[in-house]
Amino acid sequence: MSKHRLFSGSAAATLLMVLAMGTAAEAVPARATAPSAESVAVAATPGCGKAPTLTSGTHTIQSGGKNRSFILSIPGNYDNNRQYRLIFGFHWWGGTAEAVASGGSDGDVYAHYGLRRLANDSTIFVAPQGIGNGWANSGGEDVTFVDDMLRRLDNDLCIDTAQRFSLGFSYGGAMSYALACARPAVFRAVAAIAAPGPISGCSGGTQPFAYMGIHGVGDNPAAGRALRDRFVGNNGCTPQNPPEPAAGSRTHITTTYSGCRAGYPVVWAAFDGGHQQGPVDGCAGCESGARSWVKDEVWRFFTGETNPNPDPTTFRLRGESSGRCLDVNGASSANGAQMIIWDCHANTNQQFTLSGQTLRVMGRCLDVPANSGAGTRVRIWDCADGTNQQWNFNSNGTISNVQTGTCLDVNGAGTANSTAVVVWTCHTGTNQRWSRA
């Protein structure tokens, strides 16, 4: 993912909104039951039932007397009788619609801030291009541009008007905030990632609206908190100072406000980092849209889906003595990356699958060098089907290496984040007992 610098200076009320629960940001589905025939008719756009003239790719329209462009992504299996969710992704200052639509250097896995792949052909995506690669919204012209895009899209495509969302990073987050203020009956929710303040304006801003703010504690978090707190007030949420991670913790904390008006949640996700759109837990200063937790939590907030493609074979391994999880240090996928324990989270460097007797994570296998002795660090390596990469799950909670007979062990019975994981003579102590989580 390319790096981006911040510029100088630092609807209806009856709709059911995603309700994220607790600091884990779990959510219930946006539609717990099928909508009634009446609500379907109200939500349908004029494009439903029509053969579309729009196709995926770049389109130009006139807005406010100017040529404006956007990149459209329509599901490959598009059905003009099905109402689709619609998500706008606004680029950062100096960024482009193409960078959002393509995923930049991360590629397709991060297209449209990572949501397109999670959508699995269930959603229409739009990446608009800002004037001068920004979203100054002078005289409200960028909000008008959004109105004009929606008019074009609604007349040609089958869109669920109760499922329109926006997100963006930096200036794109500020533009999403501007839409939350100005178009609360048009959009259902927005997610503002590292928005530096109301730099795209806030026309209106007095109505309740579902809002998610994501901000680094080293990136003028007061600016993000101020945007968040507008909707804490508008939505009738119970005021609080939600917890935020300490500098150096290499993690994030997501808090859902309590007391909010039904259908209008406010969620605050603070992370240990700076001006980033793809922070990675467990890795200081790392930025990777492909590995970041952000896309998953935004998707969950928008849709209520905790995992669009659930895999029941995927699990974490939680140490009994520490309560922390087996973790690939730094979220590295390189051969030789070593194992530690770390606060449990949902990122891929703690997600294991069991294939035969191999434990796979980050595309590699849990491994100790051949014929290793007690105290050898456990690592990941290219899968080779050797017995040094095979593990037994024992009834006493230990996990032993097939080749050496030694057990997966938290070094020195430590319980702190970053404590090394080694193999050691099996003794069934709590620092050798693991459970799937």
Number of C-alpha atoms within 10 A of each C-alpha: 16 12 12 15 12 16 13 5 5 9 20 14 15 8 16 17 27 26 27 24 18 14 16 14 21 19 21 17 19 19 13 10 7 8 11 8 9 8 12 15 11 11 17 21 21 15 20 21 16 14 13 16 9 15 13 14 14 17 14 12 15 12 17 13 7 12 11 19 20 21 21 21 20 19 18 10 8 17 16 17 15 15 25 27 20 23 23 23 28 32 30 30 20 15 22 21 24 19 21 27 28 19 22 20 16 17 16 18 19 27 25 29 30 27 21 24 16 19 18 12 15 19 23 24 26 27 27 26 23 25 16 11 15 22 28 19 19 10 9 17 16 25 22 14 22 16 15 17 21 18 13 14 21 18 16 20 29 28 27 20 23 25 23 22 23 25 26 27 30 28 31 29 32 31 34 32 32 26 28 30 21 20 20 22 18 18 24 27 30 29 30 30 29 29 32 28 22 18 17 25 22 19 14 13 19 16 16 25 30 28 27 27 25 29 32 24 20 14 19 17 21 13 16 26 19 14 21 20 18 17 25 28 16 17 23 18 20 12 13 10 8 15 14 20 18 15 14 12 16 21 24 26 17 25 22 23 23 17 15 22 18 17 21 26 28 29 28 26 24 26 28 26 28 18 25 25 26 23 28 28 27 26 18 16 15 19 21 18 26 23 24 22 20 24 21 21 26 25 21 23 31 29 22 23 21 17 12 15 10 9 9 7 10 16 16 24 20 22 26 17 16 19 17 22 24 26 31 28 20 19 22 17 19 15 13 18 18 24 26 24 27 27 20 17 19 15 18 20 24 25 22 24 19 15 11 9 16 24 19 21 22 20 15 19 24 26 28 25 14 12 11 16 16 16 18 15 24 23 23 25 23 16 15 12 12 12 17 20 25 22 25 14 14 12 8 11 17 25 23 22 24 16 16 20 19 22 25 26 31 28 20 12 16 16 19 15 16 19 18 25 26 24 25 23 16 16 13 14 14 16 22 27 23 25 16 12 12
